[in-house]
Amino acid sequence: MTAVGVPVMLIFEWGWLIVPLAANAAGAIADLWMTMTLLAFPEDVRLEDHPDGVRILGHESDHRRALSVTAVV
């Protein structure tokens, strides 16, 4: 969306388009943050979405570990 939206915004001088593009970027950053968080946990944990926030579910013995560059790639 950003790859198309920014050039369209500049070509047609639609300054208002910055609002939906910023919202899209914020959502993408939040998705990346959650992905990085989940990669630090064992594979058997699950993510559960609630109205009051997100919960990471797993076994009591599951602990967050250091995230390696290999896991990210």
mmCIF file of the N, C-alpha and C atoms, coordinates in Angstrom:
data_MODEL
# 
_entry.id   MODEL 
# 
loop_
_atom_site.group_PDB 
_atom_site.id 
_atom_site.type_symbol 
_atom_site.label_atom_id 
_atom_site.label_alt_id 
_atom_site.label_comp_id 
_atom_site.label_asym_id 
_atom_site.label_entity_id 
_atom_site.label_seq_id 
_atom_site.pdbx_PDB_ins_code 
_atom_site.Cartn_x 
_atom_site.Cartn_y 
_atom_site.Cartn_z 
_atom_site.occupancy 
_atom_site.B_iso_or_equiv 
_atom_site.pdbx_formal_charge 
_atom_site.auth_seq_id 
_atom_site.auth_comp_id 
_atom_site.auth_asym_id 
_atom_site.auth_atom_id 
_atom_site.pdbx_PDB_model_num 
ATOM 1   N N  . MET A 1 1  ? 0.828   -1.186  0.000  1.00 0.00 ? 1  MET A N  1 
ATOM 2   C CA . MET A 1 1  ? 0.000   0.000   0.000  1.00 0.00 ? 1  MET A CA 1 
ATOM 3   C C  . MET A 1 1  ? 0.877   1.255   0.000  1.00 0.00 ? 1  MET A C  1 
ATOM 4   N N  . THR A 1 2  ? 1.930   1.233   0.782  1.00 0.00 ? 2  THR A N  1 
ATOM 5   C CA . THR A 1 2  ? 2.808   2.398   0.851  1.00 0.00 ? 2  THR A CA 1 
ATOM 6   C C  . THR A 1 2  ? 3.552   2.616   -0.456 1.00 0.00 ? 2  THR A C  1 
ATOM 7   N N  . ALA A 1 3  ? 3.977   1.513   -1.089 1.00 0.00 ? 3  ALA A N  1 
ATOM 8   C CA . ALA A 1 3  ? 4.731   1.626   -2.345 1.00 0.00 ? 3  ALA A CA 1 
ATOM 9   C C  . ALA A 1 3  ? 3.901   2.274   -3.442 1.00 0.00 ? 3  ALA A C  1 
ATOM 10  N N  . VAL A 1 4  ? 2.614   2.098   -3.409 1.00 0.00 ? 4  VAL A N  1 
ATOM 11  C CA . VAL A 1 4  ? 1.733   2.718   -4.401 1.00 0.00 ? 4  VAL A CA 1 
ATOM 12  C C  . VAL A 1 4  ? 1.216   4.065   -3.887 1.00 0.00 ? 4  VAL A C  1 
ATOM 13  N N  . GLY A 1 5  ? 0.880   4.114   -2.604 1.00 0.00 ? 5  GLY A N  1 
ATOM 14  C CA . GLY A 1 5  ? 0.255   5.304   -2.032 1.00 0.00 ? 5  GLY A CA 1 
ATOM 15  C C  . GLY A 1 5  ? 1.117   6.543   -2.014 1.00 0.00 ? 5  GLY A C  1 
ATOM 16  N N  . VAL A 1 6  ? 2.387   6.399   -1.674 1.00 0.00 ? 6  VAL A N  1 
ATOM 17  C CA . VAL A 1 6  ? 3.267   7.574   -1.603 1.00 0.00 ? 6  VAL A CA 1 
ATOM 18  C C  . VAL A 1 6  ? 3.461   8.212   -2.985 1.00 0.00 ? 6  VAL A C  1 
ATOM 19  N N  . PRO A 1 7  ? 3.792   7.438   -4.025 1.00 0.00 ? 7  PRO A N  1 
ATOM 20  C CA . PRO A 1 7  ? 3.895   8.074   -5.346 1.00 0.00 ? 7  PRO A CA 1 
ATOM 21  C C  . PRO A 1 7  ? 2.580   8.714   -5.809 1.00 0.00 ? 7  PRO A C  1 
ATOM 22  N N  . VAL A 1 8  ? 1.452   8.053   -5.567 1.00 0.00 ? 8  VAL A N  1 
ATOM 23  C CA . VAL A 1 8  ? 0.157   8.625   -5.945 1.00 0.00 ? 8  VAL A CA 1 
ATOM 24  C C  . VAL A 1 8  ? -0.078  9.942   -5.213 1.00 0.00 ? 8  VAL A C  1 
ATOM 25  N N  . MET A 1 9  ? 0.253   9.945   -3.909 1.00 0.00 ? 9  MET A N  1 
ATOM 26  C CA . MET A 1 9  ? 0.090   11.157  -3.109 1.00 0.00 ? 9  MET A CA 1 
ATOM 27  C C  . MET A 1 9  ? 0.940   12.297  -3.680 1.00 0.00 ? 9  MET A C  1 
ATOM 28  N N  . LEU A 1 10 ? 2.165   11.999  -4.082 1.00 0.00 ? 10 LEU A N  1 
ATOM 29  C CA . LEU A 1 10 ? 3.065   13.029  -4.598 1.00 0.00 ? 10 LEU A CA 1 
ATOM 30  C C  . LEU A 1 10 ? 2.673   13.490  -6.001 1.00 0.00 ? 10 LEU A C  1 
ATOM 31  N N  . ILE A 1 11 ? 2.289   12.541  -6.854 1.00 0.00 ? 11 ILE A N  1 
ATOM 32  C CA . ILE A 1 11 ? 1.931   12.892  -8.236 1.00 0.00 ? 11 ILE A CA 1 
ATOM 33  C C  . ILE A 1 11 ? 0.671   13.748  -8.287 1.00 0.00 ? 11 ILE A C  1 
ATOM 34  N N  . PHE A 1 12 ? -0.357  13.326  -7.573 1.00 0.00 ? 12 PHE A N  1 
ATOM 35  C CA . PHE A 1 12 ? -1.634  14.038  -7.613 1.00 0.00 ? 12 PHE A CA 1 
ATOM 36  C C  . PHE A 1 12 ? -1.767  15.121  -6.542 1.00 0.00 ? 12 PHE A C  1 
ATOM 37  N N  . GLU A 1 13 ? -0.712  15.282  -5.736 1.00 0.00 ? 13 GLU A N  1 
ATOM 38  C CA . GLU A 1 13 ? -0.687  16.271  -4.652 1.00 0.00 ? 13 GLU A CA 1 
ATOM 39  C C  . GLU A 1 13 ? -1.879  16.104  -3.715 1.00 0.00 ? 13 GLU A C  1 
ATOM 40  N N  . TRP A 1 14 ? -2.128  14.859  -3.332 1.00 0.00 ? 14 TRP A N  1 
ATOM 41  C CA . TRP A 1 14 ? -3.195  14.530  -2.392 1.00 0.00 ? 14 TRP A CA 1 
ATOM 42  C C  . TRP A 1 14 ? -2.598  14.424  -0.994 1.00 0.00 ? 14 TRP A C  1 
ATOM 43  N N  . GLY A 1 15 ? -2.426  15.532  -0.331 1.00 0.00 ? 15 GLY A N  1 
ATOM 44  C CA . GLY A 1 15 ? -1.826  15.547  0.998  1.00 0.00 ? 15 GLY A CA 1 
ATOM 45  C C  . GLY A 1 15 ? -2.617  14.773  2.036  1.00 0.00 ? 15 GLY A C  1 
ATOM 46  N N  . TRP A 1 16 ? -3.934  14.698  1.844  1.00 0.00 ? 16 TRP A N  1 
ATOM 47  C CA . TRP A 1 16 ? -4.787  13.976  2.789  1.00 0.00 ? 16 TRP A CA 1 
ATOM 48  C C  . TRP A 1 16 ? -4.480  12.484  2.820  1.00 0.00 ? 16 TRP A C  1 
ATOM 49  N N  . LEU A 1 17 ? -3.839  11.973  1.787  1.00 0.00 ? 17 LEU A N  1 
ATOM 50  C CA . LEU A 1 17 ? -3.536  10.550  1.722  1.00 0.00 ? 17 LEU A CA 1 
ATOM 51  C C  . LEU A 1 17 ? -2.510  10.126  2.778  1.00 0.00 ? 17 LEU A C  1 
ATOM 52  N N  . ILE A 1 18 ? -1.847  11.083  3.383  1.00 0.00 ? 18 ILE A N  1 
ATOM 53  C CA . ILE A 1 18 ? -0.872  10.771  4.425  1.00 0.00 ? 18 ILE A CA 1 
ATOM 54  C C  . ILE A 1 18 ? -1.525  10.104  5.630  1.00 0.00 ? 18 ILE A C  1 
ATOM 55  N N  . VAL A 1 19 ? -2.783  10.428  5.901  1.00 0.00 ? 19 VAL A N  1 
ATOM 56  C CA . VAL A 1 19 ? -3.475  9.859   7.069  1.00 0.00 ? 19 VAL A CA 1 
ATOM 57  C C  . VAL A 1 19 ? -3.664  8.343   6.922  1.00 0.00 ? 19 VAL A C  1 
ATOM 58  N N  . PRO A 1 20 ? -4.287  7.838   5.843  1.00 0.00 ? 20 PRO A N  1 
ATOM 59  C CA . PRO A 1 20 ? -4.405  6.386   5.734  1.00 0.00 ? 20 PRO A CA 1 
ATOM 60  C C  . PRO A 1 20 ? -3.049  5.684   5.568  1.00 0.00 ? 20 PRO A C  1 
ATOM 61  N N  . LEU A 1 21 ? -2.095  6.344   4.920  1.00 0.00 ? 21 LEU A N  1 
ATOM 62  C CA . LEU A 1 21 ? -0.766  5.735   4.790  1.00 0.00 ? 21 LEU A CA 1 
ATOM 63  C C  . LEU A 1 21 ? -0.075  5.620   6.146  1.00 0.00 ? 21 LEU A C  1 
ATOM 64  N N  . ALA A 1 22 ? -0.239  6.617   6.991  1.00 0.00 ? 22 ALA A N  1 
ATOM 65  C CA . ALA A 1 22 ? 0.344   6.562   8.337  1.00 0.00 ? 22 ALA A CA 1 
ATOM 66  C C  . ALA A 1 22 ? -0.329  5.478   9.168  1.00 0.00 ? 22 ALA A C  1 
ATOM 67  N N  . ALA A 1 23 ? -1.644  5.347   9.045  1.00 0.00 ? 23 ALA A N  1 
ATOM 68  C CA . ALA A 1 23 ? -2.355  4.292   9.775  1.00 0.00 ? 23 ALA A CA 1 
ATOM 69  C C  . ALA A 1 23 ? -1.888  2.909   9.318  1.00 0.00 ? 23 ALA A C  1 
ATOM 70  N N  . ASN A 1 24 ? -1.693  2.746   8.016  1.00 0.00 ? 24 ASN A N  1 
ATOM 71  C CA . ASN A 1 24 ? -1.195  1.485   7.489  1.00 0.00 ? 24 ASN A CA 1 
ATOM 72  C C  . ASN A 1 24 ? 0.211   1.187   8.015  1.00 0.00 ? 24 ASN A C  1 
ATOM 73  N N  . ALA A 1 25 ? 1.067   2.181   8.038  1.00 0.00 ? 25 ALA A N  1 
ATOM 74  C CA . ALA A 1 25 ? 2.435   1.994   8.540  1.00 0.00 ? 25 ALA A CA 1 
ATOM 75  C C  . ALA A 1 25 ? 2.419   1.626   10.021 1.00 0.00 ? 25 ALA A C  1 
ATOM 76  N N  . ALA A 1 26 ? 1.549   2.265   10.799 1.00 0.00 ? 26 ALA A N  1 
ATOM 77  C CA . ALA A 1 26 ? 1.453   1.952   12.232 1.00 0.00 ? 26 ALA A CA 1 
ATOM 78  C C  . ALA A 1 26 ? 1.009   0.511   12.440 1.00 0.00 ? 26 ALA A C  1 
ATOM 79  N N  . GLY A 1 27 ? 0.043   0.058   11.656 1.00 0.00 ? 27 GLY A N  1 
ATOM 80  C CA . GLY A 1 27 ? -0.403  -1.329  11.756 1.00 0.00 ? 27 GLY A CA 1 
ATOM 81  C C  . GLY A 1 27 ? 0.685   -2.309  11.382 1.00 0.00 ? 27 GLY A C  1 
ATOM 82  N N  . ALA A 1 28 ? 1.450   -1.984  10.354 1.00 0.00 ? 28 ALA A N  1 
ATOM 83  C CA . ALA A 1 28 ? 2.546   -2.862  9.926  1.00 0.00 ? 28 ALA A CA 1 
ATOM 84  C C  . ALA A 1 28 ? 3.627   -2.943  10.994 1.00 0.00 ? 28 ALA A C  1 
ATOM 85  N N  . ILE A 1 29 ? 3.935   -1.834  11.625 1.00 0.00 ? 29 ILE A N  1 
ATOM 86  C CA . ILE A 1 29 ? 4.946   -1.824  12.696 1.00 0.00 ? 29 ILE A CA 1 
ATOM 87  C C  . ILE A 1 29 ? 4.471   -2.653  13.875 1.00 0.00 ? 29 ILE A C  1 
ATOM 88  N N  . ALA A 1 30 ? 3.194   -2.535  14.224 1.00 0.00 ? 30 ALA A N  1 
ATOM 89  C CA . ALA A 1 30 ? 2.647   -3.332  15.323 1.00 0.00 ? 30 ALA A CA 1 
ATOM 90  C C  . ALA A 1 30 ? 2.698   -4.827  14.988 1.00 0.00 ? 30 ALA A C  1 
ATOM 91  N N  . ASP A 1 31 ? 2.416   -5.182  13.740 1.00 0.00 ? 31 ASP A N  1 
ATOM 92  C CA . ASP A 1 31 ? 2.497   -6.584  13.324 1.00 0.00 ? 31 ASP A CA 1 
ATOM 93  C C  . ASP A 1 31 ? 3.924   -7.108  13.436 1.00 0.00 ? 31 ASP A C  1 
ATOM 94  N N  . LEU A 1 32 ? 4.889   -6.311  13.011 1.00 0.00 ? 32 LEU A N  1 
ATOM 95  C CA . LEU A 1 32 ? 6.297   -6.722  13.115 1.00 0.00 ? 32 LEU A CA 1 
ATOM 96  C C  . LEU A 1 32 ? 6.728   -6.866  14.570 1.00 0.00 ? 32 LEU A C  1 
ATOM 97  N N  . TRP A 1 33 ? 6.276   -5.956  15.423 1.00 0.00 ? 33 TRP A N  1 
ATOM 98  C CA . TRP A 1 33 ? 6.615   -6.038  16.844 1.00 0.00 ? 33 TRP A CA 1 
ATOM 99  C C  . TRP A 1 33 ? 6.064   -7.323  17.452 1.00 0.00 ? 33 TRP A C  1 
ATOM 100 N N  . MET A 1 34 ? 4.816   -7.654  17.142 1.00 0.00 ? 34 MET A N  1 
ATOM 101 C CA . MET A 1 34 ? 4.227   -8.871  17.697 1.00 0.00 ? 34 MET A CA 1 
ATOM 102 C C  . MET A 1 34 ? 4.921   -10.111 17.156 1.00 0.00 ? 34 MET A C  1 
ATOM 103 N N  . THR A 1 35 ? 5.296   -10.095 15.889 1.00 0.00 ? 35 THR A N  1 
ATOM 104 C CA . THR A 1 35 ? 6.022   -11.221 15.309 1.00 0.00 ? 35 THR A CA 1 
ATOM 105 C C  . THR A 1 35 ? 7.355   -11.419 16.011 1.00 0.00 ? 35 THR A C  1 
ATOM 106 N N  . MET A 1 36 ? 8.077   -10.339 16.253 1.00 0.00 ? 36 MET A N  1 
ATOM 107 C CA . MET A 1 36 ? 9.368   -10.430 16.951 1.00 0.00 ? 36 MET A CA 1 
ATOM 108 C C  . MET A 1 36 ? 9.171   -10.953 18.377 1.00 0.00 ? 36 MET A C  1 
ATOM 109 N N  . THR A 1 37 ? 8.113   -10.514 19.030 1.00 0.00 ? 37 THR A N  1 
ATOM 110 C CA . THR A 1 37 ? 7.830   -10.982 20.386 1.00 0.00 ? 37 THR A CA 1 
ATOM 111 C C  . THR A 1 37 ? 7.555   -12.480 20.387 1.00 0.00 ? 37 THR A C  1 
ATOM 112 N N  . LEU A 1 38 ? 6.729   -12.936 19.465 1.00 0.00 ? 38 LEU A N  1 
ATOM 113 C CA . LEU A 1 38 ? 6.390   -14.357 19.417 1.00 0.00 ? 38 LEU A CA 1 
ATOM 114 C C  . LEU A 1 38 ? 7.574   -15.234 19.024 1.00 0.00 ? 38 LEU A C  1 
ATOM 115 N N  . LEU A 1 39 ? 8.464   -14.721 18.197 1.00 0.00 ? 39 LEU A N  1 
ATOM 116 C CA . LEU A 1 39 ? 9.648   -15.501 17.813 1.00 0.00 ? 39 LEU A CA 1 
ATOM 117 C C  . LEU A 1 39 ? 10.560  -15.777 19.002 1.00 0.00 ? 39 LEU A C  1 
ATOM 118 N N  . ALA A 1 40 ? 10.463  -14.980 20.049 1.00 0.00 ? 40 ALA A N  1 
ATOM 119 C CA . ALA A 1 40 ? 11.306  -15.169 21.222 1.00 0.00 ? 40 ALA A CA 1 
ATOM 120 C C  . ALA A 1 40 ? 10.782  -16.280 22.136 1.00 0.00 ? 40 ALA A C  1 
ATOM 121 N N  . PHE A 1 41 ? 9.589   -16.776 21.883 1.00 0.00 ? 41 PHE A N  1 
ATOM 122 C CA . PHE A 1 41 ? 9.001   -17.842 22.687 1.00 0.00 ? 41 PHE A CA 1 
ATOM 123 C C  . PHE A 1 41 ? 9.118   -19.170 21.955 1.00 0.00 ? 41 PHE A C  1 
ATOM 124 N N  . PRO A 1 42 ? 8.974   -20.293 22.677 1.00 0.00 ? 42 PRO A N  1 
ATOM 125 C CA . PRO A 1 42 ? 8.985   -21.604 22.019 1.00 0.00 ? 42 PRO A CA 1 
ATOM 126 C C  . PRO A 1 42 ? 7.854   -21.715 20.991 1.00 0.00 ? 42 PRO A C  1 
ATOM 127 N N  . GLU A 1 43 ? 7.981   -22.674 20.085 1.00 0.00 ? 43 GLU A N  1 
ATOM 128 C CA . GLU A 1 43 ? 7.036   -22.809 18.978 1.00 0.00 ? 43 GLU A CA 1 
ATOM 129 C C  . GLU A 1 43 ? 5.626   -23.186 19.414 1.00 0.00 ? 43 GLU A C  1 
ATOM 130 N N  . ASP A 1 44 ? 5.471   -23.772 20.592 1.00 0.00 ? 44 ASP A N  1 
ATOM 131 C CA . ASP A 1 44 ? 4.149   -24.255 20.993 1.00 0.00 ? 44 ASP A CA 1 
ATOM 132 C C  . ASP A 1 44 ? 3.265   -23.183 21.636 1.00 0.00 ? 44 ASP A C  1 
ATOM 133 N N  . VAL A 1 45 ? 3.765   -21.969 21.815 1.00 0.00 ? 45 VAL A N  1 
ATOM 134 C CA . VAL A 1 45 ? 2.923   -20.921 22.388 1.00 0.00 ? 45 VAL A CA 1 
ATOM 135 C C  . VAL A 1 45 ? 1.908   -20.438 21.356 1.00 0.00 ? 45 VAL A C  1 
ATOM 136 N N  . ARG A 1 46 ? 0.799   -19.922 21.854 1.00 0.00 ? 46 ARG A N  1 
ATOM 137 C CA . ARG A 1 46 ? -0.267  -19.415 20.996 1.00 0.00 ? 46 ARG A CA 1 
ATOM 138 C C  . ARG A 1 46 ? -0.608  -17.992 21.400 1.00 0.00 ? 46 ARG A C  1 
ATOM 139 N N  . LEU A 1 47 ? -1.105  -17.264 20.443 1.00 0.00 ? 47 LEU A N  1 
ATOM 140 C CA . LEU A 1 47 ? -1.511  -15.882 20.654 1.00 0.00 ? 47 LEU A CA 1 
ATOM 141 C C  . LEU A 1 47 ? -3.024  -15.833 20.701 1.00 0.00 ? 47 LEU A C  1 
ATOM 142 N N  . GLU A 1 48 ? -3.566  -15.154 21.716 1.00 0.00 ? 48 GLU A N  1 
ATOM 143 C CA . GLU A 1 48 ? -5.010  -15.031 21.855 1.00 0.00 ? 48 GLU A CA 1 
ATOM 144 C C  . GLU A 1 48 ? -5.358  -13.556 21.968 1.00 0.00 ? 48 GLU A C  1 
ATOM 145 N N  . ASP A 1 49 ? -6.258  -13.121 21.123 1.00 0.00 ? 49 ASP A N  1 
ATOM 146 C CA . ASP A 1 49 ? -6.658  -11.715 21.085 1.00 0.00 ? 49 ASP A CA 1 
ATOM 147 C C  . ASP A 1 49 ? -7.886  -11.509 21.973 1.00 0.00 ? 49 ASP A C  1 
ATOM 148 N N  . HIS A 1 50 ? -7.827  -10.497 22.840 1.00 0.00 ? 50 HIS A N  1 
ATOM 149 C CA . HIS A 1 50 ? -8.922  -10.156 23.734 1.00 0.00 ? 50 HIS A CA 1 
ATOM 150 C C  . HIS A 1 50 ? -9.216  -8.673  23.614 1.00 0.00 ? 50 HIS A C  1 
ATOM 151 N N  . PRO A 1 51 ? -10.412 -8.248  24.015 1.00 0.00 ? 51 PRO A N  1 
ATOM 152 C CA . PRO A 1 51 ? -10.728 -6.819  23.980 1.00 0.00 ? 51 PRO A CA 1 
ATOM 153 C C  . PRO A 1 51 ? -9.781  -5.970  24.824 1.00 0.00 ? 51 PRO A C  1 
ATOM 154 N N  . ASP A 1 52 ? -9.237  -6.555  25.898 1.00 0.00 ? 52 ASP A N  1 
ATOM 155 C CA . ASP A 1 52 ? -8.335  -5.798  26.765 1.00 0.00 ? 52 ASP A CA 1 
ATOM 156 C C  . ASP A 1 52 ? -6.864  -5.984  26.425 1.00 0.00 ? 52 ASP A C  1 
ATOM 157 N N  . GLY A 1 53 ? -6.555  -6.688  25.339 1.00 0.00 ? 53 GLY A N  1 
ATOM 158 C CA . GLY A 1 53 ? -5.166  -6.851  24.926 1.00 0.00 ? 53 GLY A CA 1 
ATOM 159 C C  . GLY A 1 53 ? -4.897  -8.233  24.364 1.00 0.00 ? 53 GLY A C  1 
ATOM 160 N N  . VAL A 1 54 ? -3.643  -8.503  24.120 1.00 0.00 ? 54 VAL A N  1 
ATOM 161 C CA . VAL A 1 54 ? -3.216  -9.771  23.538 1.00 0.00 ? 54 VAL A CA 1 
ATOM 162 C C  . VAL A 1 54 ? -2.597  -10.615 24.641 1.00 0.00 ? 54 VAL A C  1 
ATOM 163 N N  . ARG A 1 55 ? -2.884  -11.907 24.604 1.00 0.00 ? 55 ARG A N  1 
ATOM 164 C CA . ARG A 1 55 ? -2.302  -12.837 25.585 1.00 0.00 ? 55 ARG A CA 1 
ATOM 165 C C  . ARG A 1 55 ? -1.477  -13.880 24.850 1.00 0.00 ? 55 ARG A C  1 
ATOM 166 N N  . ILE A 1 56 ? -0.333  -14.199 25.420 1.00 0.00 ? 56 ILE A N  1 
ATOM 167 C CA . ILE A 1 56 ? 0.508   -15.260 24.881 1.00 0.00 ? 56 ILE A CA 1 
ATOM 168 C C  . ILE A 1 56 ? 0.312   -16.465 25.786 1.00 0.00 ? 56 ILE A C  1 
ATOM 169 N N  . LEU A 1 57 ? -0.194  -17.562 25.213 1.00 0.00 ? 57 LEU A N  1 
ATOM 170 C CA . LEU A 1 57 ? -0.526  -18.758 25.980 1.00 0.00 ? 57 LEU A CA 1 
ATOM 171 C C  . LEU A 1 57 ? 0.473   -19.863 25.696 1.00 0.00 ? 57 LEU A C  1 
ATOM 172 N N  . GLY A 1 58 ? 0.863   -20.553 26.750 1.00 0.00 ? 58 GLY A N  1 
ATOM 173 C CA . GLY A 1 58 ? 1.783   -21.669 26.617 1.00 0.00 ? 58 GLY A CA 1 
ATOM 174 C C  . GLY A 1 58 ? 1.851   -22.430 27.919 1.00 0.00 ? 58 GLY A C  1 
ATOM 175 N N  . HIS A 1 59 ? 2.876   -23.209 28.076 1.00 0.00 ? 59 HIS A N  1 
ATOM 176 C CA . HIS A 1 59 ? 3.095   -23.965 29.305 1.00 0.00 ? 59 HIS A CA 1 
ATOM 177 C C  . HIS A 1 59 ? 3.759   -23.069 30.351 1.00 0.00 ? 59 HIS A C  1 
ATOM 178 N N  . GLU A 1 60 ? 3.607   -23.427 31.616 1.00 0.00 ? 60 GLU A N  1 
ATOM 179 C CA . GLU A 1 60 ? 4.240   -22.635 32.675 1.00 0.00 ? 60 GLU A CA 1 
ATOM 180 C C  . GLU A 1 60 ? 5.755   -22.606 32.532 1.00 0.00 ? 60 GLU A C  1 
ATOM 181 N N  . SER A 1 61 ? 6.314   -23.653 31.959 1.00 0.00 ? 61 SER A N  1 
ATOM 182 C CA . SER A 1 61 ? 7.774   -23.727 31.805 1.00 0.00 ? 61 SER A CA 1 
ATOM 183 C C  . SER A 1 61 ? 8.291   -22.919 30.613 1.00 0.00 ? 61 SER A C  1 
ATOM 184 N N  . ASP A 1 62 ? 7.393   -22.416 29.770 1.00 0.00 ? 62 ASP A N  1 
ATOM 185 C CA . ASP A 1 62 ? 7.814   -21.611 28.619 1.00 0.00 ? 62 ASP A CA 1 
ATOM 186 C C  . ASP A 1 62 ? 8.277   -20.240 29.080 1.00 0.00 ? 62 ASP A C  1 
ATOM 187 N N  . HIS A 1 63 ? 9.462   -19.873 28.681 1.00 0.00 ? 63 HIS A N  1 
ATOM 188 C CA . HIS A 1 63 ? 10.006  -18.560 29.020 1.00 0.00 ? 63 HIS A CA 1 
ATOM 189 C C  . HIS A 1 63 ? 10.505  -17.882 27.756 1.00 0.00 ? 63 HIS A C  1 
ATOM 190 N N  . ARG A 1 64 ? 10.478  -16.593 27.791 1.00 0.00 ? 64 ARG A N  1 
ATOM 191 C CA . ARG A 1 64 ? 10.993  -15.816 26.658 1.00 0.00 ? 64 ARG A CA 1 
ATOM 192 C C  . ARG A 1 64 ? 12.504  -15.969 26.612 1.00 0.00 ? 64 ARG A C  1 
ATOM 193 N N  . ARG A 1 65 ? 13.030  -16.229 25.440 1.00 0.00 ? 65 ARG A N  1 
ATOM 194 C CA . ARG A 1 65 ? 14.475  -16.385 25.298 1.00 0.00 ? 65 ARG A CA 1 
ATOM 195 C C  . ARG A 1 65 ? 15.016  -15.230 24.450 1.00 0.00 ? 65 ARG A C  1 
ATOM 196 N N  . ALA A 1 66 ? 16.323  -15.117 24.430 1.00 0.00 ? 66 ALA A N  1 
ATOM 197 C CA . ALA A 1 66 ? 16.952  -14.075 23.613 1.00 0.00 ? 66 ALA A CA 1 
ATOM 198 C C  . ALA A 1 66 ? 16.677  -14.380 22.151 1.00 0.00 ? 66 ALA A C  1 
ATOM 199 N N  . LEU A 1 67 ? 16.400  -13.359 21.397 1.00 0.00 ? 67 LEU A N  1 
ATOM 200 C CA . LEU A 1 67 ? 16.076  -13.506 19.982 1.00 0.00 ? 67 LEU A CA 1 
ATOM 201 C C  . LEU A 1 67 ? 17.348  -13.388 19.162 1.00 0.00 ? 67 LEU A C  1 
ATOM 202 N N  . SER A 1 68 ? 17.613  -14.399 18.349 1.00 0.00 ? 68 SER A N  1 
ATOM 203 C CA . SER A 1 68 ? 18.816  -14.393 17.518 1.00 0.00 ? 68 SER A CA 1 
ATOM 204 C C  . SER A 1 68 ? 18.500  -13.806 16.149 1.00 0.00 ? 68 SER A C  1 
ATOM 205 N N  . VAL A 1 69 ? 19.540  -13.373 15.476 1.00 0.00 ? 69 VAL A N  1 
ATOM 206 C CA . VAL A 1 69 ? 19.398  -12.835 14.121 1.00 0.00 ? 69 VAL A CA 1 
ATOM 207 C C  . VAL A 1 69 ? 18.881  -13.940 13.195 1.00 0.00 ? 69 VAL A C  1 
ATOM 208 N N  . THR A 1 70 ? 19.300  -15.164 13.421 1.00 0.00 ? 70 THR A N  1 
ATOM 209 C CA . THR A 1 70 ? 18.864  -16.295 12.596 1.00 0.00 ? 70 THR A CA 1 
ATOM 210 C C  . THR A 1 70 ? 17.352  -16.489 12.702 1.00 0.00 ? 70 THR A C  1 
ATOM 211 N N  . ALA A 1 71 ? 16.797  -16.360 13.892 1.00 0.00 ? 71 ALA A N  1 
ATOM 212 C CA . ALA A 1 71 ? 15.348  -16.505 14.078 1.00 0.00 ? 71 ALA A CA 1 
ATOM 213 C C  . ALA A 1 71 ? 14.592  -15.413 13.339 1.00 0.00 ? 71 ALA A C  1 
ATOM 214 N N  . VAL A 1 72 ? 15.142  -14.232 13.312 1.00 0.00 ? 72 VAL A N  1 
ATOM 215 C CA . VAL A 1 72 ? 14.479  -13.121 12.626 1.00 0.00 ? 72 VAL A CA 1 
ATOM 216 C C  . VAL A 1 72 ? 14.479  -13.327 11.124 1.00 0.00 ? 72 VAL A C  1 
ATOM 217 N N  . VAL A 1 73 ? 15.617  -13.766 10.607 1.00 0.00 ? 73 VAL A N  1 
ATOM 218 C CA . VAL A 1 73 ? 15.746  -13.961 9.161  1.00 0.00 ? 73 VAL A CA 1 
ATOM 219 C C  . VAL A 1 73 ? 14.926  -15.151 8.744  1.00 0.00 ? 73 VAL A C  1 
# 
